Amino acid sequence: MASKRFGMLGLVFIMMVSMITACSGSAGKEAASGDSKEKVTFTYFNANAGKDINTNETRIGKILEDQTGVNWKLEHLVGDANTKIGTFIASNDYPDAIVPEGTIDKLLDAGAFIPLNDLIDKYGPNIKRVYGPYYNLMKAEDGNIYFLPLSAVVGDYLPAPNVEQGAFWVQRRVLKEAGYPKIKTFDEYLALIRNYAKKHADEGLTGYLSLTTQDKFFAFTNAPMHLAGYPNDGGTIIDMKSHQATDYGDEEITKRYLKALNQLNAEGLFDKSSFVDNYDQYLAKLTSGKVLGFFDYRWQVGQALNNLQEASKQSGNDDLEYVGLPVVYDQNIKDQYLDPPSFINNRGIGITVSAKDPVRMIKFFDNLLTDENQVLSHWGVKGETYDIDEKGRMYRTKEQIRQTTLDAFRESFGFKYFEYNWPRYGNGSSLPDGNSVSPGRQPEVARMSYTEGDQKLLKVYGVESFSQMFSAPDKRPWYPAWSIPIAQGSPAQLFQQKKGDLQRKYFPRLVLSAPEQFDAIWNEYTTEFNKLDVKAYEELITKEVTKKVDIADKK
């Protein structure tokens, strides 16, 4: 009897061992293929300033962790991007994933990113769907894809109802006091500021402010390009017919802008601290309500503009809010501030050679690229941060709009971390049902977000949305030219570096000098500029722009 009982127990034991072994084998295969839901934390470095955080501390990040088991420890840039990336390269020890911004070429040259082709083929059906039309623009010379860009347009392209890009901004009280004039030229814009400042000379106002920090110097140097009627192609303007690229660093359009600022400075209307303030100080000055005008991109000053908007709602007075204007040099110039559909192929997120589990990471990226998770990362949670009407249109109530513009809420919910800097549907993308991926491009949200002051302003200028104050963008298949990869150490890259150093040296002098010294300093600057190999840069950009046009023509 005992032997039978022992035999039965032995059989049970063997069956249990077999089951455990089978489960272990299954779990092992699952883990090896990246399917395990066992929680894991990957490291992620973003070469932009920001708050370090674990994504599962946010609402969106926690939902994504529940789906995939993946949390990300986000680290943001402190100090200089080139120095930080150089430290990674020197040690050959990287975070699992990096969004390197303008330092991407250095990481590619160092072999820091792994090829993604095979991972995408095996584990990335959504990545293929989203990025497939852009593969030819994403591949390096060796045929590999090393990072996923952040701007692939999915679905029908939807233009933005509000200004998302560059503009010359002016306080509403300045327009109001002048009787809401239609401002087109730079001279008219500056006259508007001068007149208001003169009438309010005892209020401690700043006429014009600029952003010139090391990694955002483009906010200063890009203005002449826009004033001349070109979009943001970086440090170059592209002829619409010949596709010839011209660096405008020594062109009359740059001299004209700097000379205008020099005159403002002589009149005490330019903030001299523009050349020494850091980014936070710049934003604080805009939020103070003391700055009458500035040039910059909406996405770069969003925090300040949102803070002013919230203060306006509390006070019931929107005088200190800004309006973006499509200012150009002359009446006959057509403005081109609004972006045409674009694909930026030299910015993105890459998986590094130090990554612990690239399969798990690529699966997270692929999961992020479902329609549902793009809604989650942009719109949030239904019933909380958006709703859907009986026609299936997504919208936000006034309270939801207010809430989702607050910086603290955007951080805790996760919008601040997931709307950008990940594999994503690019700006202007739409869902299969026609809704916009971005709430900011949903007409229902734009209309609901307008205050009485907004509506009054729009009515005065005869438009239904703020972007209608700007000209529609012309078709530019290469746009933006600044996304063209330029190899580290190449003549074109060395030109860019030396030009940047030269302009950081001379532009403060040109603006802050006595007006009678301006021409002499400009001549000194252009003499040094013309010693640089600008031809190598212009030839490369022209060649690559022509390639992009040819690719577009073959589609």
C-alpha positions in Angstrom: 0.0 0.0 0.0 2.8 2.3 1.0 4.7 1.5 -2.2 1.6 2.4 -4.3 1.2 5.7 -2.3 4.9 6.4 -2.9 4.5 5.7 -6.6 1.5 8.0 -6.9 3.4 10.8 -5.1 6.4 10.2 -7.4 4.2 10.5 -10.4 2.7 13.7 -9.1 6.2 15.1 -8.4 7.3 14.2 -11.9 4.3 15.9 -13.4 4.9 19.0 -11.3 8.5 19.1 -12.3 7.5 18.7 -16.0 4.9 21.5 -15.7 7.5 23.8 -13.9 10.1 23.0 -16.6 7.6 23.7 -19.4 6.5 27.0 -17.8 10.2 27.9 -17.2 10.9 27.1 -20.8 7.9 29.1 -22.0 8.9 32.0 -19.8 12.5 31.8 -21.0 11.3 31.9 -24.6 8.9 34.8 -23.7 11.7 36.7 -22.1 14.1 36.1 -24.9 11.6 37.3 -27.5 10.8 40.4 -25.5 7.2 39.4 -24.7 7.7 39.2 -20.9 5.5 41.5 -18.8 8.0 41.3 -16.0 8.7 44.9 -15.1 11.9 46.4 -16.3 13.4 50.0 -16.3 15.4 51.3 -19.2 17.5 54.5 -19.2 16.7 57.3 -21.6 18.8 60.5 -22.1 17.2 63.5 -23.7 19.6 66.2 -24.9 17.1 68.9 -24.0 16.7 70.5 -20.6 13.9 69.1 -18.5 12.9 67.4 -15.3 14.3 63.9 -14.6 11.6 61.4 -13.8 10.5 57.8 -14.1 7.8 57.6 -16.7 5.7 55.3 -14.5 5.3 58.2 -12.1 3.1 59.8 -14.7 -0.5 58.8 -15.6 0.4 58.0 -19.3 3.7 56.3 -18.3 1.9 54.0 -15.8 -0.7 53.0 -18.4 2.1 52.1 -20.9 4.0 50.2 -18.2 0.8 48.2 -17.4 0.6 47.4 -21.1 4.3 46.5 -21.6 6.0 46.1 -18.2 8.4 48.8 -19.3 9.3 51.9 -17.3 11.8 54.5 -18.5 14.2 56.5 -16.3 14.4 59.8 -18.1 17.5 62.0 -17.8 17.6 65.4 -19.3 20.5 67.7 -20.3 22.3 69.9 -17.8 25.0 72.0 -19.3 26.4 71.7 -22.8 25.1 68.9 -25.1 28.4 68.4 -26.9 30.2 67.9 -23.6 27.7 65.4 -22.3 27.5 63.4 -25.5 31.3 63.5 -25.6 31.5 61.9 -22.2 29.2 59.0 -23.3 31.4 58.4 -26.4 34.7 58.6 -24.5 33.5 56.0 -21.9 31.6 53.9 -24.5 28.9 53.6 -21.9 25.5 54.8 -22.9 22.0 55.0 -21.6 19.7 52.4 -23.3 18.1 55.0 -25.5 19.1 58.6 -26.5 17.3 61.5 -28.1 20.5 63.5 -29.0 19.0 66.5 -30.9 21.8 68.3 -32.7 24.5 65.9 -31.5 23.1 62.9 -33.4 25.9 62.8 -36.0 28.5 62.5 -33.3 26.8 59.4 -31.9 26.4 57.9 -35.4 30.1 58.4 -36.1 31.0 56.8 -32.8 28.9 53.7 -33.6 26.7 54.4 -30.6 23.4 53.2 -32.1 22.5 49.7 -33.2 20.9 49.0 -36.6 17.1 48.7 -36.3 16.3 47.0 -39.6 16.0 43.5 -38.4 14.3 44.5 -35.1 11.7 46.4 -37.1 11.1 43.5 -39.5 10.6 41.0 -36.7 8.8 43.1 -34.0 7.7 46.4 -35.5 4.5 46.1 -37.7 3.3 49.6 -36.5 6.8 51.0 -37.0 6.7 49.7 -40.6 3.2 51.2 -41.1 4.2 54.7 -39.8 7.7 55.0 -41.2 7.5 52.8 -44.4 6.9 55.8 -46.7 10.0 57.5 -45.4 12.5 54.6 -45.4 14.6 56.0 -48.2 15.1 59.2 -46.2 15.9 57.3 -43.0 18.6 55.0 -44.2 22.3 55.7 -43.7 24.8 55.2 -46.5 25.3 51.6 -45.4 21.5 50.9 -45.8 20.8 50.7 -42.1 18.2 52.6 -40.0 19.9 53.8 -36.8 17.1 55.9 -35.2 13.4 56.6 -35.5 12.6 60.2 -36.5 9.8 62.1 -34.7 7.9 63.7 -37.6 6.4 61.0 -39.8 3.0 62.3 -41.0 0.3 59.6 -40.8 -3.1 60.0 -42.5 -4.3 63.2 -44.1 -2.3 66.3 -43.3 -4.1 68.8 -41.1 -2.8 72.4 -40.9 -2.6 74.0 -37.5 -5.4 76.6 -36.6 -3.0 78.4 -34.3 0.6 79.5 -34.6 2.9 76.7 -33.6 6.1 77.9 -35.3 7.9 81.2 -35.6 6.5 84.7 -35.4 7.3 88.2 -34.3 5.3 88.5 -31.1 3.8 91.6 -29.6 1.8 92.3 -26.5 -1.9 92.7 -27.0 -2.0 96.0 -25.2 0.4 97.4 -27.7 -2.0 96.5 -30.6 -5.0 97.7 -28.6 -3.6 101.2 -27.9 -2.6 101.6 -31.5 -6.1 100.8 -32.6 -5.4 97.2 -33.9 -3.4 98.2 -37.0 -2.5 95.6 -39.6 1.2 95.1 -39.2 3.1 93.6 -42.2 6.6 95.1 -42.3 9.5 95.0 -39.8 9.6 98.8 -39.8 5.9 98.9 -38.9 6.4 96.4 -36.1 9.3 98.3 -34.6 7.4 101.6 -34.9 4.5 100.0 -32.9 6.9 99.1 -30.1 8.7 102.4 -30.1 5.5 104.4 -29.9 4.1 102.4 -27.0 7.4 102.4 -25.1 7.7 106.2 -25.5 4.2 106.7 -24.1 4.9 104.5 -21.2 8.5 105.5 -20.5 8.1 105.4 -16.7 6.9 101.7 -16.5 10.3 100.0 -16.8 9.4 98.2 -20.1 11.7 96.2 -22.4 11.1 97.0 -26.0 12.6 93.9 -27.6 14.2 90.7 -26.2 16.2 87.9 -27.8 17.1 84.4 -26.9 20.8 83.6 -27.6 21.8 80.7 -25.4 24.4 78.2 -26.8 21.9 75.5 -27.9 19.2 78.0 -29.0 21.2 80.6 -30.8 19.1 79.8 -33.9 16.3 81.8 -32.3 18.4 84.9 -32.9 20.0 84.0 -36.2 16.9 82.7 -37.9 14.9 86.0 -37.8 16.4 87.5 -41.0 15.4 84.4 -43.0 11.8 84.8 -42.0 11.8 88.6 -42.5 13.0 87.9 -46.1 10.0 85.6 -46.7 11.6 82.2 -46.2 10.5 79.3 -43.9 12.8 77.8 -41.2 15.3 75.9 -43.4 18.0 76.6 -40.8 21.0 78.8 -41.7 20.2 78.7 -45.4 17.6 79.9 -47.9 16.6 77.8 -50.8 15.7 79.2 -54.2 12.3 77.8 -55.2 13.2 77.2 -58.8 16.9 76.3 -58.9 17.0 74.8 -55.4 20.3 76.6 -54.9 21.1 76.9 -51.2 22.6 80.2 -49.9 23.9 80.7 -46.4 22.6 84.2 -45.5 25.2 84.8 -42.7 26.8 87.6 -44.6 23.8 88.7 -46.7 22.1 92.0 -46.6 19.1 90.5 -44.8 21.2 89.7 -41.8 22.9 93.1 -41.8 19.5 94.8 -42.0 18.2 92.9 -38.9 21.3 93.5 -36.8 21.4 97.1 -37.7 17.7 97.5 -36.6 18.5 95.9 -33.3 21.6 98.1 -33.0 19.3 101.2 -33.3 16.9 99.8 -30.8 19.8 99.3 -28.4 20.9 102.9 -28.9 17.4 104.0 -28.0 17.4 101.9 -24.8 14.8 99.5 -26.2 16.8 96.3 -26.6 17.5 94.2 -23.6 21.3 94.0 -23.4 21.0 90.9 -21.1 19.8 89.0 -24.1 23.4 87.9 -24.8 24.0 86.6 -21.2 20.6 85.4 -19.9 20.0 81.7 -19.7 16.8 80.1 -21.0 15.0 80.2 -17.7 15.8 83.9 -17.3 14.5 84.5 -20.8 11.2 82.7 -20.1 10.9 84.6 -16.8 11.2 87.9 -18.5 8.5 87.0 -21.0 6.2 85.9 -18.2 6.8 89.1 -16.3 4.7 91.1 -18.7 7.4 93.8 -19.2 8.6 92.7 -22.7 6.7 94.3 -25.5 8.1 92.2 -28.4 10.4 89.4 -29.4 11.0 86.8 -32.2 10.8 83.1 -31.4 9.1 79.8 -32.0 5.8 79.0 -30.2 7.1 75.6 -29.1 10.1 77.2 -27.5 8.2 79.8 -25.5 5.1 77.8 -24.8 5.6 77.6 -21.1 5.8 81.5 -20.8 2.8 82.0 -23.1 0.7 79.4 -21.2 1.5 81.0 -17.9 0.4 84.4 -19.2 -2.8 82.9 -20.6 -3.6 81.3 -17.2 -2.9 84.7 -15.5 -5.2 86.4 -17.9 -8.0 84.0 -17.0 -7.5 84.7 -13.4 -7.4 88.5 -13.8 -9.9 88.8 -16.7 -7.4 91.0 -18.5 -5.3 89.6 -21.5 -3.3 92.8 -22.2 0.0 91.1 -21.3 -0.6 88.1 -23.6 1.2 88.0 -27.0 0.0 87.8 -30.6 2.2 86.3 -33.3 2.5 88.4 -36.4 3.9 87.3 -39.9 6.3 90.3 -40.1 8.5 90.7 -43.3 10.9 93.3 -44.5 8.8 94.8 -47.3 5.2 95.0 -48.5 5.8 92.9 -51.6 7.2 89.9 -49.6 5.0 86.9 -49.0 5.5 85.5 -45.5 6.4 81.8 -45.0 6.3 81.2 -41.3 3.9 78.3 -41.3 5.4 74.9 -41.9 4.5 72.8 -45.0 4.2 69.0 -44.5 7.7 67.9 -43.6 9.9 65.0 -42.5 12.9 65.7 -40.3 15.4 62.9 -40.8 18.3 64.1 -38.6 16.5 64.1 -35.3 15.1 61.0 -33.5 15.5 58.3 -30.9 18.1 55.6 -31.1 18.8 52.3 -29.2 22.4 52.3 -28.1 25.0 49.5 -28.1 24.7 49.5 -24.3 21.0 48.6 -24.4 20.2 45.6 -22.2 17.2 44.4 -24.2 16.7 46.0 -27.7 13.8 43.6 -28.5 11.8 44.7 -25.5 12.6 48.4 -26.3 11.5 48.1 -30.0 8.3 46.4 -28.9 7.6 49.3 -26.6 8.2 51.7 -29.5 5.9 49.6 -31.7 3.2 49.5 -29.1 3.4 53.3 -28.7 2.6 53.7 -32.4 -0.9 52.2 -32.2 -3.7 54.7 -32.9 -4.9 54.1 -29.3 -1.6 55.0 -27.7 -1.1 58.0 -29.9 -4.5 59.2 -28.7 -3.3 58.4 -25.1 0.0 60.3 -25.5 -1.6 63.4 -27.2 -5.2 63.5 -25.9 -5.0 61.6 -22.7 -7.9 59.6 -21.1 -11.5 59.9 -22.4 -13.7 61.5 -19.8 -10.8 63.2 -18.1 -8.8 65.1 -20.6 -11.0 64.9 -23.6 -14.5 63.7 -24.7 -16.2 62.5 -27.9 -19.4 63.9 -29.3 -22.2 62.0 -31.0 -20.6 62.5 -34.4 -17.4 60.9 -33.2 -15.4 64.1 -33.0 -12.9 64.5 -30.2 -13.0 67.7 -28.2 -12.1 69.3 -24.9 -14.2 71.4 -22.6 -12.9 74.8 -21.5 -11.9 73.3 -18.2 -10.1 70.4 -19.9 -8.3 72.9 -22.1 -7.3 75.0 -19.1 -6.1 71.9 -17.2 -4.0 70.5 -20.0 -2.1 73.8 -20.5 -1.0 73.9 -16.8 2.7 73.0 -16.6 2.2 71.0 -13.3 -0.6 69.0 -14.7 1.2 68.3 -17.9 4.1 66.9 -15.9 2.1 64.7 -13.6 -0.2 63.4 -16.3 2.8 62.8 -18.7 1.9 65.0 -21.7 5.1 66.9 -21.2 7.1 63.7 -21.6 5.2 61.7 -24.2 3.9 64.3 -26.8 7.3 64.5 -28.4 10.8 62.8 -28.3 9.4 59.3 -28.9 8.4 57.4 -32.1 5.2 59.2 -32.9 2.8 60.4 -35.5 4.2 63.8 -36.6 2.6 67.2 -36.6 -0.4 67.4 -38.9 -1.2 63.7 -38.6 -4.8 62.4 -38.5 -6.5 59.3 -37.3 -8.5 57.0 -39.6 -11.8 58.6 -38.4 -10.6 62.1 -39.4 -9.8 63.4 -35.9 -6.5 65.1 -35.4 -3.8 63.3 -33.5 -2.8 66.6 -31.9 -5.5 68.4 -30.0 -4.0 71.7 -31.0 -4.9 71.0 -34.6 -8.5 69.9 -33.9 -10.7 72.8 -34.9 -13.2 72.1 -32.1 -10.5 72.5 -29.6 -9.1 75.7 -31.1 -12.6 77.2 -31.2 -13.3 76.2 -27.6 -10.0 77.5 -26.4 -10.6 81.0 -27.6 -11.4 83.5 -24.9 -13.6 86.6 -25.4 -10.4 88.6 -26.0 -9.2 86.1 -28.6 -12.5 86.3 -30.4 -12.5 90.0 -30.4 -9.0 90.1 -31.8 -9.8 87.6 -34.5 -12.9 89.6 -35.5 -10.9 92.8 -35.7 -8.5 91.2 -38.1 -11.2 89.4 -40.1 -10.0 85.8 -39.5 -11.4 82.7 -37.7 -8.1 81.4 -36.3 -4.7 82.9 -35.6 -2.9 81.0 -38.3 -5.2 82.6 -40.9 -3.3 85.8 -40.3 -0.3 84.1 -42.0 0.1 83.1 -45.6 -0.4 79.4 -46.5 3.0 77.6 -46.9 4.3 76.9 -50.3 5.2 73.3 -51.2 8.8 72.5 -50.4 9.5 68.7 -50.7 12.9 69.2 -49.1 11.6 71.0 -46.0 13.3 71.5 -43.6 16.8 71.8 -45.1 18.3 71.8 -41.6 17.3 68.2 -41.3 19.9 67.2 -43.9 22.5 65.1 -42.2 26.0 66.6 -42.3 28.9 64.3 -41.5 31.1 65.2 -38.5 34.5 66.5 -39.6 33.3 67.2 -43.1 34.0 70.7 -44.7 30.3 71.5 -44.4 30.2 70.6 -40.7 33.4 72.5 -39.9 31.9 75.5 -41.7 28.8 75.4 -39.6 30.8 75.1 -36.4 33.2 78.0 -37.3 30.3 80.1 -38.5 28.5 79.6 -35.2 31.6 80.6 -33.2 32.1 83.6 -35.4 28.5 84.8 -35.0 28.5 84.3 -31.3 31.6 86.6 -31.2 30.5 89.3 -33.5 26.7 89.5 -33.2 26.7 90.9 -29.6 29.2 93.5 -30.7 27.1 94.4 -33.8 24.0 94.9 -31.7 25.5 96.6 -28.7 28.0 98.9 -30.4 27.5 102.6 -31.0 25.6 103.0 -34.3 28.6 104.8 -35.9 30.7 101.7 -35.3 28.3 99.3 -36.8 29.5 99.3 -40.4 33.2 98.9 -39.5 32.3 95.9 -37.2 30.1 94.4 -40.0 33.0 94.7 -42.5 35.3 93.0 -40.0 32.8 90.2 -39.5 32.1 89.6 -43.2 35.9 89.6 -43.9 36.2 86.7 -41.4 33.1 85.0 -42.6 34.4 84.9 -46.2 37.5 83.1 -45.0 35.3 80.1 -44.2 34.4 77.4 -46.6 30.8 78.5 -47.2 30.9 77.0 -50.7 31.3 73.4 -49.3 28.2 73.9 -47.2 26.1 75.5 -49.9 27.0 72.8 -52.4 26.1 70.0 -50.0 22.8 71.5 -49.1 22.0 72.2 -52.7 22.8 68.6 -53.7 20.8 67.1 -50.9 17.8 69.4 -51.5 17.8 68.3 -55.2 17.8 64.6 -54.1 14.8 65.1 -51.9 13.0 66.9 -54.7 13.7 64.0 -57.0 12.5 61.4 -54.4 9.3 63.4 -54.0 8.8 63.6 -57.8 9.0 59.8 -58.0 6.4 59.1 -55.3 
